[in-house]
């Protein structure tokens, strides 16, 4: 019994660290796609557009990690590898979706996201990020 509890706790710690690492990678992706420093845009300038995009990105990554864990292999190593692989795949596809949306619309999406005024493009971009995450999660399941 205690061994199962310790094993479960250890797996939770490892999956948690991996999940946080993937969310950091998602943060870095949004920071790369938008001009300026994302942490300043959100925490200092209180930019709603940037925070909406980042929130969708972070929730999307969490959905992917959750789905990968919940459907993971019985072997811990395979489940962990699956979580990392699908998490990174989701992040890359979110970046691709952002760039495709940027090519399909007028203006520069990164600059629009950084604008102080609320912009509908931020909602569309956020939905795109989260939509990609749902697609990846469905592929896992």
Secondary structure, 3 states (H helix, E strand, C coil): CHHHHHHHHHHHHHHHHHHHHHHHHHHHHHHHHCCCCHHHHHHHCCCHHHHHHHHHHHHHHHHHHHHHHHCCCCCHHHHHHHHHHHHHHHHHHHHHHHHHHHHHCCCCHHHHHHCCCCCHHHHHHHHHHHHHHHHHHHHHC
